[in-house]
């Protein structure tokens, strides 16, 4: 008998949670504890997961070998992720997918939702840098943890080239393998945890809480298309090629990303098409695309940004301009730690949702649509990695226009 995959299990249990919550009402409130245990199991490893993934990804780099090409590549990764987060927030604010919920039903526990104020822009920038990394880890200051991890990873990459017998990177890799295995084991309980959270939430808040999900998917789909049009336009203008030809040459890898929802599975196709259809040199393709799979995640950046905005709208939380700037930077930096684990979309949300003072239980509402979100997230990740390779190849005179226009 064929085993049902985790995504299907989560979708089925989400539907059952909605049905049970609507039918049995307040009698299911006891399930709230089970759901919270599941979320705490994920949360307990988030900080060290982020640190380990970023330190390993950056520490693996060869700082002397990358040089100018590496700086260009990383700069494009950050720029494209920032644009993705900005478009996600803009679409969320413009179309308000979190509206339509009776907010009087939301605060059933009697506890006020803790809003996060980021203060002025200078204070916001200063708050990115930790004074004590252990305090940052304890308090869950994710951006500070990421900044420390980036600097530590860079230092480790230099030490690795100077001391061949240095074992710290190997220890980090082995530690990461254990953490990923642990999260994988925890995610096996996700169908039960998601069922418990959804059923107890519906029992307390009613079916109106699921109304924003359809609008959320529609707005996310629109934001994805808008990003691809904007980023493809920027790329085609720089390359001086037709945007239609660019889209056509990338069609196969885009469809592969959309249907598999996996950047890793799509990587061989992207590598081949980059060289055989787009004219990117072998050197650039083999450097940029695997690096992008580890460090560049535009889809996750947009996903986190638009989900934060949607959840804030559901709970009636309003943000100012400095808050939106913080969300953009938080989503962009957290996307660097987008771990390749089962249910990565839900895991990434547990990183950012508490950072904005929003109830972590709210991420369960998005579990039922995570497969559709994964399709959109993956196509952004794969296409932005490939366009980055094109731009870098053009800047290094390693783009073959004869192949591109063939």
FIPAGU-787540 format. One record per residue (C-alpha): residue in one letter; x, y, z. Coordinates in steps of 0.5 Angstrom, whole numbers, plus 500, padded with zeros to 3 digits. Layout:
BEGIN
<site><code>A</code><px>X</px><py>Y</py><pz>Z</pz></site>
...
END
This chain:
BEGIN
<site><code>X</code><px>500</px><py>500</py><pz>500</pz></site>
<site><code>X</code><px>503</px><py>507</py><pz>498</pz></site>
<site><code>X</code><px>505</px><py>511</py><pz>504</pz></site>
<site><code>X</code><px>501</px><py>518</py><pz>504</pz></site>
<site><code>X</code><px>506</px><py>524</py><pz>504</pz></site>
<site><code>X</code><px>506</px><py>529</py><pz>510</pz></site>
<site><code>X</code><px>503</px><py>535</py><pz>505</pz></site>
<site><code>X</code><px>497</px><py>530</py><pz>504</pz></site>
<site><code>X</code><px>496</px><py>528</py><pz>511</pz></site>
<site><code>X</code><px>496</px><py>536</py><pz>513</pz></site>
<site><code>X</code><px>491</px><py>538</py><pz>508</pz></site>
<site><code>X</code><px>486</px><py>532</py><pz>510</pz></site>
<site><code>X</code><px>487</px><py>533</py><pz>518</pz></site>
<site><code>X</code><px>486</px><py>541</py><pz>516</pz></site>
<site><code>X</code><px>480</px><py>539</py><pz>513</pz></site>
<site><code>X</code><px>478</px><py>535</py><pz>519</pz></site>
<site><code>X</code><px>480</px><py>540</py><pz>524</pz></site>
<site><code>X</code><px>475</px><py>545</py><pz>521</pz></site>
<site><code>X</code><px>469</px><py>540</py><pz>520</pz></site>
<site><code>X</code><px>470</px><py>537</py><pz>528</pz></site>
<site><code>X</code><px>471</px><py>545</py><pz>530</pz></site>
<site><code>X</code><px>465</px><py>547</py><pz>527</pz></site>
<site><code>X</code><px>461</px><py>541</py><pz>529</pz></site>
<site><code>X</code><px>463</px><py>540</py><pz>536</pz></site>
<site><code>X</code><px>464</px><py>547</py><pz>538</pz></site>
<site><code>X</code><px>467</px><py>549</py><pz>545</pz></site>
<site><code>X</code><px>467</px><py>541</py><pz>547</pz></site>
<site><code>X</code><px>474</px><py>541</py><pz>543</pz></site>
<site><code>X</code><px>478</px><py>546</py><pz>547</pz></site>
<site><code>X</code><px>482</px><py>541</py><pz>551</pz></site>
<site><code>X</code><px>486</px><py>540</py><pz>544</pz></site>
<site><code>X</code><px>489</px><py>547</py><pz>545</pz></site>
<site><code>X</code><px>494</px><py>544</py><pz>549</pz></site>
<site><code>X</code><px>496</px><py>539</py><pz>544</pz></site>
<site><code>X</code><px>497</px><py>544</py><pz>539</pz></site>
<site><code>X</code><px>501</px><py>548</py><pz>543</pz></site>
<site><code>X</code><px>506</px><py>543</py><pz>545</pz></site>
<site><code>X</code><px>507</px><py>541</py><pz>537</pz></site>
<site><code>X</code><px>508</px><py>549</py><pz>536</pz></site>
<site><code>X</code><px>513</px><py>549</py><pz>542</pz></site>
<site><code>X</code><px>517</px><py>543</py><pz>540</pz></site>
<site><code>X</code><px>518</px><py>547</py><pz>533</pz></site>
<site><code>X</code><px>520</px><py>553</py><pz>537</pz></site>
<site><code>X</code><px>525</px><py>550</py><pz>541</pz></site>
<site><code>X</code><px>530</px><py>549</py><pz>536</pz></site>
<site><code>X</code><px>529</px><py>555</py><pz>531</pz></site>
<site><code>X</code><px>534</px><py>559</py><pz>534</pz></site>
<site><code>X</code><px>540</px><py>554</py><pz>533</pz></site>
<site><code>X</code><px>537</px><py>552</py><pz>527</pz></site>
<site><code>X</code><px>538</px><py>559</py><pz>524</pz></site>
<site><code>X</code><px>545</px><py>559</py><pz>527</pz></site>
<site><code>X</code><px>547</px><py>553</py><pz>524</pz></site>
<site><code>X</code><px>544</px><py>553</py><pz>517</pz></site>
<site><code>X</code><px>547</px><py>560</py><pz>516</pz></site>
<site><code>X</code><px>554</px><py>559</py><pz>519</pz></site>
<site><code>X</code><px>554</px><py>552</py><pz>515</pz></site>
<site><code>X</code><px>552</px><py>556</py><pz>508</pz></site>
<site><code>X</code><px>557</px><py>562</py><pz>509</pz></site>
<site><code>X</code><px>562</px><py>558</py><pz>512</pz></site>
<site><code>X</code><px>563</px><py>553</py><pz>506</pz></site>
<site><code>X</code><px>564</px><py>559</py><pz>502</pz></site>
<site><code>X</code><px>571</px><py>560</py><pz>499</pz></site>
<site><code>X</code><px>572</px><py>567</py><pz>501</pz></site>
<site><code>X</code><px>579</px><py>568</py><pz>496</pz></site>
<site><code>X</code><px>576</px><py>564</py><pz>491</pz></site>
<site><code>X</code><px>569</px><py>568</py><pz>490</pz></site>
<site><code>X</code><px>572</px><py>575</py><pz>490</pz></site>
<site><code>X</code><px>568</px><py>580</py><pz>485</pz></site>
<site><code>X</code><px>563</px><py>574</py><pz>483</pz></site>
<site><code>X</code><px>561</px><py>572</py><pz>490</pz></site>
<site><code>X</code><px>560</px><py>579</py><pz>492</pz></site>
<site><code>X</code><px>556</px><py>581</py><pz>486</pz></site>
<site><code>X</code><px>552</px><py>574</py><pz>487</pz></site>
<site><code>X</code><px>550</px><py>576</py><pz>494</pz></site>
<site><code>X</code><px>548</px><py>583</py><pz>493</pz></site>
<site><code>X</code><px>543</px><py>580</py><pz>487</pz></site>
<site><code>X</code><px>541</px><py>575</py><pz>492</pz></site>
<site><code>X</code><px>539</px><py>580</py><pz>498</pz></site>
<site><code>X</code><px>537</px><py>586</py><pz>493</pz></site>
<site><code>X</code><px>532</px><py>581</py><pz>489</pz></site>
<site><code>X</code><px>529</px><py>578</py><pz>496</pz></site>
<site><code>X</code><px>528</px><py>585</py><pz>499</pz></site>
<site><code>X</code><px>524</px><py>587</py><pz>492</pz></site>
<site><code>X</code><px>520</px><py>580</py><pz>493</pz></site>
<site><code>X</code><px>519</px><py>582</py><pz>501</pz></site>
<site><code>X</code><px>517</px><py>589</py><pz>499</pz></site>
<site><code>X</code><px>512</px><py>587</py><pz>493</pz></site>
<site><code>X</code><px>509</px><py>582</py><pz>498</pz></site>
<site><code>X</code><px>508</px><py>587</py><pz>503</pz></site>
<site><code>X</code><px>505</px><py>592</py><pz>498</pz></site>
<site><code>X</code><px>500</px><py>587</py><pz>496</pz></site>
<site><code>X</code><px>498</px><py>585</py><pz>503</pz></site>
<site><code>X</code><px>497</px><py>592</py><pz>505</pz></site>
<site><code>X</code><px>493</px><py>594</py><pz>498</pz></site>
<site><code>X</code><px>488</px><py>588</py><pz>498</pz></site>
<site><code>X</code><px>487</px><py>587</py><pz>505</pz></site>
<site><code>X</code><px>487</px><py>579</py><pz>505</pz></site>
<site><code>X</code><px>486</px><py>578</py><pz>513</pz></site>
<site><code>X</code><px>480</px><py>582</py><pz>513</pz></site>
<site><code>X</code><px>473</px><py>579</py><pz>514</pz></site>
<site><code>X</code><px>474</px><py>576</py><pz>521</pz></site>
<site><code>X</code><px>470</px><py>578</py><pz>527</pz></site>
<site><code>X</code><px>475</px><py>581</py><pz>531</pz></site>
<site><code>X</code><px>471</px><py>581</py><pz>537</pz></site>
<site><code>X</code><px>472</px><py>573</py><pz>537</pz></site>
<site><code>X</code><px>479</px><py>573</py><pz>537</pz></site>
<site><code>X</code><px>482</px><py>575</py><pz>544</pz></site>
<site><code>X</code><px>478</px><py>569</py><pz>547</pz></site>
<site><code>X</code><px>484</px><py>568</py><pz>552</pz></site>
<site><code>X</code><px>483</px><py>575</py><pz>555</pz></site>
<site><code>X</code><px>490</px><py>576</py><pz>554</pz></site>
<site><code>X</code><px>492</px><py>582</py><pz>550</pz></site>
<site><code>X</code><px>496</px><py>581</py><pz>543</pz></site>
<site><code>X</code><px>503</px><py>584</py><pz>544</pz></site>
<site><code>X</code><px>504</px><py>589</py><pz>539</pz></site>
<site><code>X</code><px>512</px><py>590</py><pz>537</pz></site>
<site><code>X</code><px>514</px><py>597</py><pz>536</pz></site>
<site><code>X</code><px>520</px><py>598</py><pz>532</pz></site>
<site><code>X</code><px>521</px><py>605</py><pz>534</pz></site>
<site><code>X</code><px>525</px><py>610</py><pz>529</pz></site>
<site><code>X</code><px>529</px><py>608</py><pz>523</pz></site>
<site><code>X</code><px>536</px><py>609</py><pz>527</pz></site>
<site><code>X</code><px>534</px><py>605</py><pz>533</pz></site>
<site><code>X</code><px>531</px><py>600</py><pz>528</pz></site>
<site><code>X</code><px>538</px><py>599</py><pz>525</pz></site>
<site><code>X</code><px>542</px><py>599</py><pz>531</pz></site>
<site><code>X</code><px>537</px><py>594</py><pz>534</pz></site>
<site><code>X</code><px>540</px><py>589</py><pz>528</pz></site>
<site><code>X</code><px>546</px><py>588</py><pz>532</pz></site>
<site><code>X</code><px>547</px><py>584</py><pz>538</pz></site>
<site><code>X</code><px>551</px><py>586</py><pz>545</pz></site>
<site><code>X</code><px>550</px><py>579</py><pz>547</pz></site>
<site><code>X</code><px>549</px><py>574</py><pz>543</pz></site>
<site><code>X</code><px>546</px><py>569</py><pz>548</pz></site>
<site><code>X</code><px>541</px><py>574</py><pz>551</pz></site>
<site><code>X</code><px>539</px><py>575</py><pz>543</pz></site>
<site><code>X</code><px>538</px><py>567</py><pz>543</pz></site>
<site><code>X</code><px>534</px><py>567</py><pz>550</pz></site>
<site><code>X</code><px>530</px><py>573</py><pz>547</pz></site>
<site><code>X</code><px>529</px><py>570</py><pz>540</pz></site>
<site><code>X</code><px>532</px><py>576</py><pz>537</pz></site>
<site><code>X</code><px>532</px><py>573</py><pz>530</pz></site>
<site><code>X</code><px>535</px><py>579</py><pz>526</pz></site>
<site><code>X</code><px>541</px><py>579</py><pz>531</pz></site>
<site><code>X</code><px>542</px><py>572</py><pz>531</pz></site>
<site><code>X</code><px>542</px><py>572</py><pz>524</pz></site>
<site><code>X</code><px>547</px><py>578</py><pz>524</pz></site>
<site><code>X</code><px>552</px><py>574</py><pz>529</pz></site>
<site><code>X</code><px>551</px><py>568</py><pz>524</pz></site>
<site><code>X</code><px>553</px><py>571</py><pz>518</pz></site>
<site><code>X</code><px>559</px><py>574</py><pz>521</pz></site>
<site><code>X</code><px>561</px><py>568</py><pz>525</pz></site>
<site><code>X</code><px>560</px><py>564</py><pz>518</pz></site>
<site><code>X</code><px>565</px><py>569</py><pz>514</pz></site>
<site><code>X</code><px>570</px><py>569</py><pz>520</pz></site>
<site><code>X</code><px>570</px><py>561</py><pz>519</pz></site>
<site><code>X</code><px>570</px><py>561</py><pz>512</pz></site>
<site><code>X</code><px>577</px><py>565</py><pz>513</pz></site>
<site><code>X</code><px>579</px><py>560</py><pz>518</pz></site>
<site><code>X</code><px>578</px><py>554</py><pz>514</pz></site>
<site><code>X</code><px>582</px><py>556</py><pz>508</pz></site>
<site><code>X</code><px>588</px><py>558</py><pz>513</pz></site>
<site><code>X</code><px>587</px><py>552</py><pz>518</pz></site>
<site><code>X</code><px>586</px><py>546</py><pz>514</pz></site>
<site><code>X</code><px>585</px><py>541</py><pz>520</pz></site>
<site><code>X</code><px>580</px><py>546</py><pz>523</pz></site>
<site><code>X</code><px>574</px><py>541</py><pz>525</pz></site>
<site><code>X</code><px>569</px><py>547</py><pz>527</pz></site>
<site><code>X</code><px>565</px><py>547</py><pz>520</pz></site>
<site><code>X</code><px>565</px><py>539</py><pz>520</pz></site>
<site><code>X</code><px>562</px><py>540</py><pz>527</pz></site>
<site><code>X</code><px>557</px><py>545</py><pz>525</pz></site>
<site><code>X</code><px>555</px><py>540</py><pz>519</pz></site>
<site><code>X</code><px>554</px><py>534</py><pz>524</pz></site>
<site><code>X</code><px>550</px><py>538</py><pz>529</pz></site>
<site><code>X</code><px>546</px><py>541</py><pz>523</pz></site>
<site><code>X</code><px>544</px><py>534</py><pz>521</pz></site>
<site><code>X</code><px>542</px><py>532</py><pz>528</pz></site>
<site><code>X</code><px>537</px><py>539</py><pz>528</pz></site>
<site><code>X</code><px>534</px><py>537</py><pz>522</pz></site>
<site><code>X</code><px>533</px><py>530</py><pz>523</pz></site>
<site><code>X</code><px>530</px><py>532</py><pz>530</pz></site>
<site><code>X</code><px>525</px><py>537</py><pz>526</pz></site>
<site><code>X</code><px>524</px><py>532</py><pz>521</pz></site>
<site><code>X</code><px>521</px><py>527</py><pz>527</pz></site>
<site><code>X</code><px>517</px><py>533</py><pz>530</pz></site>
<site><code>X</code><px>514</px><py>534</py><pz>523</pz></site>
<site><code>X</code><px>512</px><py>527</py><pz>523</pz></site>
<site><code>X</code><px>507</px><py>529</py><pz>528</pz></site>
<site><code>X</code><px>505</px><py>536</py><pz>524</pz></site>
<site><code>X</code><px>498</px><py>533</py><pz>522</pz></site>
<site><code>X</code><px>496</px><py>531</py><pz>529</pz></site>
<site><code>X</code><px>498</px><py>538</py><pz>532</pz></site>
<site><code>X</code><px>495</px><py>542</py><pz>526</pz></site>
<site><code>X</code><px>488</px><py>538</py><pz>527</pz></site>
<site><code>X</code><px>489</px><py>540</py><pz>534</pz></site>
<site><code>X</code><px>490</px><py>547</py><pz>533</pz></site>
<site><code>X</code><px>485</px><py>548</py><pz>527</pz></site>
<site><code>X</code><px>479</px><py>544</py><pz>531</pz></site>
<site><code>X</code><px>480</px><py>548</py><pz>537</pz></site>
<site><code>X</code><px>481</px><py>555</py><pz>534</pz></site>
<site><code>X</code><px>475</px><py>554</py><pz>530</pz></site>
<site><code>X</code><px>471</px><py>551</py><pz>536</pz></site>
<site><code>X</code><px>473</px><py>558</py><pz>539</pz></site>
<site><code>X</code><px>472</px><py>563</py><pz>533</pz></site>
<site><code>X</code><px>468</px><py>560</py><pz>528</pz></site>
<site><code>X</code><px>468</px><py>559</py><pz>521</pz></site>
<site><code>X</code><px>470</px><py>566</py><pz>519</pz></site>
<site><code>X</code><px>477</px><py>565</py><pz>521</pz></site>
<site><code>X</code><px>478</px><py>561</py><pz>515</pz></site>
<site><code>X</code><px>475</px><py>566</py><pz>510</pz></site>
<site><code>X</code><px>482</px><py>570</py><pz>509</pz></site>
<site><code>X</code><px>485</px><py>564</py><pz>506</pz></site>
<site><code>X</code><px>482</px><py>564</py><pz>499</pz></site>
<site><code>X</code><px>484</px><py>572</py><pz>499</pz></site>
<site><code>X</code><px>491</px><py>570</py><pz>502</pz></site>
<site><code>X</code><px>492</px><py>565</py><pz>496</pz></site>
<site><code>X</code><px>489</px><py>570</py><pz>491</pz></site>
<site><code>X</code><px>493</px><py>576</py><pz>493</pz></site>
<site><code>X</code><px>500</px><py>571</py><pz>494</pz></site>
<site><code>X</code><px>499</px><py>569</py><pz>487</pz></site>
<site><code>X</code><px>498</px><py>576</py><pz>484</pz></site>
<site><code>X</code><px>504</px><py>578</py><pz>488</pz></site>
<site><code>X</code><px>508</px><py>572</py><pz>485</pz></site>
<site><code>X</code><px>506</px><py>574</py><pz>478</pz></site>
<site><code>X</code><px>508</px><py>582</py><pz>479</pz></site>
<site><code>X</code><px>515</px><py>580</py><pz>482</pz></site>
<site><code>X</code><px>516</px><py>575</py><pz>476</pz></site>
<site><code>X</code><px>514</px><py>581</py><pz>471</pz></site>
<site><code>X</code><px>518</px><py>586</py><pz>475</pz></site>
<site><code>X</code><px>524</px><py>582</py><pz>476</pz></site>
<site><code>X</code><px>524</px><py>579</py><pz>469</pz></site>
<site><code>X</code><px>523</px><py>586</py><pz>466</pz></site>
<site><code>X</code><px>530</px><py>588</py><pz>470</pz></site>
<site><code>X</code><px>534</px><py>582</py><pz>468</pz></site>
<site><code>X</code><px>531</px><py>583</py><pz>460</pz></site>
<site><code>X</code><px>533</px><py>591</py><pz>460</pz></site>
<site><code>X</code><px>540</px><py>589</py><pz>463</pz></site>
<site><code>X</code><px>541</px><py>583</py><pz>458</pz></site>
<site><code>X</code><px>538</px><py>587</py><pz>452</pz></site>
<site><code>X</code><px>534</px><py>581</py><pz>450</pz></site>
<site><code>X</code><px>526</px><py>580</py><pz>449</pz></site>
<site><code>X</code><px>523</px><py>579</py><pz>456</pz></site>
<site><code>X</code><px>518</px><py>574</py><pz>452</pz></site>
<site><code>X</code><px>524</px><py>570</py><pz>449</pz></site>
<site><code>X</code><px>527</px><py>570</py><pz>457</pz></site>
<site><code>X</code><px>521</px><py>567</py><pz>459</pz></site>
<site><code>X</code><px>520</px><py>562</py><pz>454</pz></site>
<site><code>X</code><px>527</px><py>560</py><pz>455</pz></site>
<site><code>X</code><px>526</px><py>559</py><pz>462</pz></site>
<site><code>X</code><px>519</px><py>556</py><pz>462</pz></site>
<site><code>X</code><px>521</px><py>548</py><pz>463</pz></site>
<site><code>X</code><px>525</px><py>550</py><pz>469</pz></site>
<site><code>X</code><px>519</px><py>554</py><pz>472</pz></site>
<site><code>X</code><px>514</px><py>548</py><pz>470</pz></site>
<site><code>X</code><px>519</px><py>544</py><pz>474</pz></site>
<site><code>X</code><px>519</px><py>548</py><pz>480</pz></site>
<site><code>X</code><px>512</px><py>549</py><pz>480</pz></site>
<site><code>X</code><px>510</px><py>542</py><pz>480</pz></site>
<site><code>X</code><px>515</px><py>539</py><pz>484</pz></site>
<site><code>X</code><px>515</px><py>545</py><pz>489</pz></site>
<site><code>X</code><px>523</px><py>543</py><pz>490</pz></site>
<site><code>X</code><px>529</px><py>547</py><pz>489</pz></site>
<site><code>X</code><px>533</px><py>541</py><pz>490</pz></site>
<site><code>X</code><px>529</px><py>537</py><pz>485</pz></site>
<site><code>X</code><px>529</px><py>543</py><pz>480</pz></site>
<site><code>X</code><px>537</px><py>544</py><pz>480</pz></site>
<site><code>X</code><px>539</px><py>539</py><pz>475</pz></site>
<site><code>X</code><px>534</px><py>542</py><pz>470</pz></site>
<site><code>X</code><px>536</px><py>549</py><pz>472</pz></site>
<site><code>X</code><px>543</px><py>548</py><pz>471</pz></site>
<site><code>X</code><px>542</px><py>544</py><pz>464</pz></site>
<site><code>X</code><px>538</px><py>550</py><pz>461</pz></site>
<site><code>X</code><px>542</px><py>555</py><pz>464</pz></site>
<site><code>X</code><px>548</px><py>553</py><pz>460</pz></site>
<site><code>X</code><px>544</px><py>550</py><pz>454</pz></site>
<site><code>X</code><px>538</px><py>555</py><pz>453</pz></site>
<site><code>X</code><px>540</px><py>561</py><pz>456</pz></site>
<site><code>X</code><px>548</px><py>561</py><pz>455</pz></site>
<site><code>X</code><px>551</px><py>562</py><pz>462</pz></site>
<site><code>X</code><px>558</px><py>559</py><pz>462</pz></site>
<site><code>X</code><px>559</px><py>553</py><pz>466</pz></site>
<site><code>X</code><px>563</px><py>556</py><pz>471</pz></site>
<site><code>X</code><px>558</px><py>562</py><pz>473</pz></site>
<site><code>X</code><px>552</px><py>556</py><pz>473</pz></site>
<site><code>X</code><px>556</px><py>552</py><pz>477</pz></site>
<site><code>X</code><px>557</px><py>557</py><pz>482</pz></site>
<site><code>X</code><px>551</px><py>561</py><pz>483</pz></site>
<site><code>X</code><px>545</px><py>556</py><pz>482</pz></site>
<site><code>X</code><px>548</px><py>551</py><pz>488</pz></site>
<site><code>X</code><px>549</px><py>557</py><pz>492</pz></site>
<site><code>X</code><px>542</px><py>560</py><pz>491</pz></site>
<site><code>X</code><px>539</px><py>554</py><pz>493</pz></site>
<site><code>X</code><px>542</px><py>555</py><pz>500</pz></site>
<site><code>X</code><px>542</px><py>562</py><pz>501</pz></site>
<site><code>X</code><px>537</px><py>565</py><pz>496</pz></site>
<site><code>X</code><px>530</px><py>565</py><pz>497</pz></site>
<site><code>X</code><px>526</px><py>570</py><pz>494</pz></site>
<site><code>X</code><px>519</px><py>566</py><pz>495</pz></site>
<site><code>X</code><px>520</px><py>565</py><pz>502</pz></site>
<site><code>X</code><px>522</px><py>572</py><pz>503</pz></site>
<site><code>X</code><px>515</px><py>574</py><pz>500</pz></site>
<site><code>X</code><px>511</px><py>568</py><pz>503</pz></site>
<site><code>X</code><px>514</px><py>571</py><pz>510</pz></site>
<site><code>X</code><px>512</px><py>578</py><pz>509</pz></site>
<site><code>X</code><px>505</px><py>577</py><pz>506</pz></site>
<site><code>X</code><px>503</px><py>572</py><pz>511</pz></site>
<site><code>X</code><px>505</px><py>577</py><pz>517</pz></site>
<site><code>X</code><px>501</px><py>582</py><pz>514</pz></site>
<site><code>X</code><px>495</px><py>578</py><pz>513</pz></site>
<site><code>X</code><px>496</px><py>575</py><pz>520</pz></site>
<site><code>X</code><px>496</px><py>582</py><pz>523</pz></site>
<site><code>X</code><px>490</px><py>584</py><pz>519</pz></site>
<site><code>X</code><px>486</px><py>578</py><pz>522</pz></site>
<site><code>X</code><px>488</px><py>580</py><pz>529</pz></site>
<site><code>X</code><px>487</px><py>588</py><pz>528</pz></site>
<site><code>X</code><px>494</px><py>590</py><pz>529</pz></site>
<site><code>X</code><px>496</px><py>596</py><pz>525</pz></site>
<site><code>X</code><px>504</px><py>597</py><pz>523</pz></site>
<site><code>X</code><px>507</px><py>604</py><pz>521</pz></site>
<site><code>X</code><px>512</px><py>605</py><pz>516</pz></site>
<site><code>X</code><px>518</px><py>603</py><pz>521</pz></site>
<site><code>X</code><px>515</px><py>597</py><pz>522</pz></site>
<site><code>X</code><px>514</px><py>595</py><pz>515</pz></site>
<site><code>X</code><px>521</px><py>596</py><pz>514</pz></site>
<site><code>X</code><px>523</px><py>592</py><pz>519</pz></site>
<site><code>X</code><px>518</px><py>586</py><pz>516</pz></site>
<site><code>X</code><px>522</px><py>587</py><pz>510</pz></site>
<site><code>X</code><px>529</px><py>586</py><pz>513</pz></site>
<site><code>X</code><px>526</px><py>581</py><pz>518</pz></site>
<site><code>X</code><px>523</px><py>577</py><pz>512</pz></site>
<site><code>X</code><px>529</px><py>578</py><pz>507</pz></site>
<site><code>X</code><px>534</px><py>575</py><pz>513</pz></site>
<site><code>X</code><px>530</px><py>570</py><pz>515</pz></site>
<site><code>X</code><px>530</px><py>567</py><pz>508</pz></site>
<site><code>X</code><px>537</px><py>566</py><pz>509</pz></site>
<site><code>X</code><px>536</px><py>560</py><pz>514</pz></site>
<site><code>X</code><px>530</px><py>557</py><pz>509</pz></site>
<site><code>X</code><px>532</px><py>550</py><pz>512</pz></site>
<site><code>X</code><px>530</px><py>544</py><pz>507</pz></site>
<site><code>X</code><px>526</px><py>540</py><pz>512</pz></site>
<site><code>X</code><px>519</px><py>537</py><pz>511</pz></site>
<site><code>X</code><px>514</px><py>543</py><pz>512</pz></site>
<site><code>X</code><px>519</px><py>548</py><pz>511</pz></site>
<site><code>X</code><px>514</px><py>554</py><pz>510</pz></site>
<site><code>X</code><px>511</px><py>553</py><pz>517</pz></site>
<site><code>X</code><px>518</px><py>552</py><pz>520</pz></site>
<site><code>X</code><px>520</px><py>559</py><pz>517</pz></site>
<site><code>X</code><px>513</px><py>562</py><pz>520</pz></site>
<site><code>X</code><px>515</px><py>560</py><pz>527</pz></site>
<site><code>X</code><px>521</px><py>564</py><pz>526</pz></site>
<site><code>X</code><px>518</px><py>571</py><pz>524</pz></site>
<site><code>X</code><px>511</px><py>571</py><pz>527</pz></site>
<site><code>X</code><px>513</px><py>571</py><pz>534</pz></site>
<site><code>X</code><px>518</px><py>576</py><pz>532</pz></site>
<site><code>X</code><px>512</px><py>581</py><pz>531</pz></site>
<site><code>X</code><px>508</px><py>580</py><pz>537</pz></site>
<site><code>X</code><px>503</px><py>576</py><pz>533</pz></site>
<site><code>X</code><px>500</px><py>569</py><pz>536</pz></site>
<site><code>X</code><px>504</px><py>563</py><pz>534</pz></site>
<site><code>X</code><px>498</px><py>559</py><pz>533</pz></site>
<site><code>X</code><px>496</px><py>563</py><pz>527</pz></site>
<site><code>X</code><px>500</px><py>559</py><pz>523</pz></site>
<site><code>X</code><px>496</px><py>553</py><pz>523</pz></site>
<site><code>X</code><px>491</px><py>557</py><pz>519</pz></site>
<site><code>X</code><px>496</px><py>557</py><pz>513</pz></site>
<site><code>X</code><px>498</px><py>549</py><pz>514</pz></site>
<site><code>X</code><px>492</px><py>547</py><pz>509</pz></site>
<site><code>X</code><px>494</px><py>552</py><pz>503</pz></site>
<site><code>X</code><px>502</px><py>551</py><pz>504</pz></site>
<site><code>X</code><px>502</px><py>546</py><pz>498</pz></site>
<site><code>X</code><px>499</px><py>551</py><pz>494</pz></site>
<site><code>X</code><px>504</px><py>557</py><pz>497</pz></site>
<site><code>X</code><px>510</px><py>552</py><pz>496</pz></site>
<site><code>X</code><px>509</px><py>552</py><pz>489</pz></site>
<site><code>X</code><px>509</px><py>559</py><pz>488</pz></site>
<site><code>X</code><px>515</px><py>560</py><pz>493</pz></site>
<site><code>X</code><px>519</px><py>555</py><pz>489</pz></site>
<site><code>X</code><px>518</px><py>558</py><pz>482</pz></site>
<site><code>X</code><px>520</px><py>565</py><pz>485</pz></site>
<site><code>X</code><px>526</px><py>561</py><pz>488</pz></site>
<site><code>X</code><px>529</px><py>558</py><pz>482</pz></site>
<site><code>X</code><px>527</px><py>563</py><pz>477</pz></site>
<site><code>X</code><px>531</px><py>569</py><pz>481</pz></site>
<site><code>X</code><px>537</px><py>564</py><pz>482</pz></site>
<site><code>X</code><px>537</px><py>563</py><pz>474</pz></site>
<site><code>X</code><px>536</px><py>570</py><pz>473</pz></site>
<site><code>X</code><px>542</px><py>572</py><pz>478</pz></site>
<site><code>X</code><px>546</px><py>567</py><pz>474</pz></site>
<site><code>X</code><px>544</px><py>571</py><pz>467</pz></site>
<site><code>X</code><px>546</px><py>578</py><pz>470</pz></site>
<site><code>X</code><px>553</px><py>575</py><pz>473</pz></site>
<site><code>X</code><px>554</px><py>572</py><pz>467</pz></site>
<site><code>X</code><px>553</px><py>578</py><pz>463</pz></site>
<site><code>X</code><px>557</px><py>583</py><pz>467</pz></site>
<site><code>X</code><px>563</px><py>578</py><pz>467</pz></site>
<site><code>X</code><px>562</px><py>577</py><pz>459</pz></site>
<site><code>X</code><px>561</px><py>570</py><pz>460</pz></site>
<site><code>X</code><px>554</px><py>570</py><pz>457</pz></site>
<site><code>X</code><px>553</px><py>567</py><pz>450</pz></site>
<site><code>X</code><px>548</px><py>570</py><pz>446</pz></site>
<site><code>X</code><px>548</px><py>565</py><pz>440</pz></site>
<site><code>X</code><px>545</px><py>560</py><pz>445</pz></site>
<site><code>X</code><px>540</px><py>565</py><pz>448</pz></site>
<site><code>X</code><px>537</px><py>567</py><pz>441</pz></site>
<site><code>X</code><px>538</px><py>560</py><pz>438</pz></site>
END
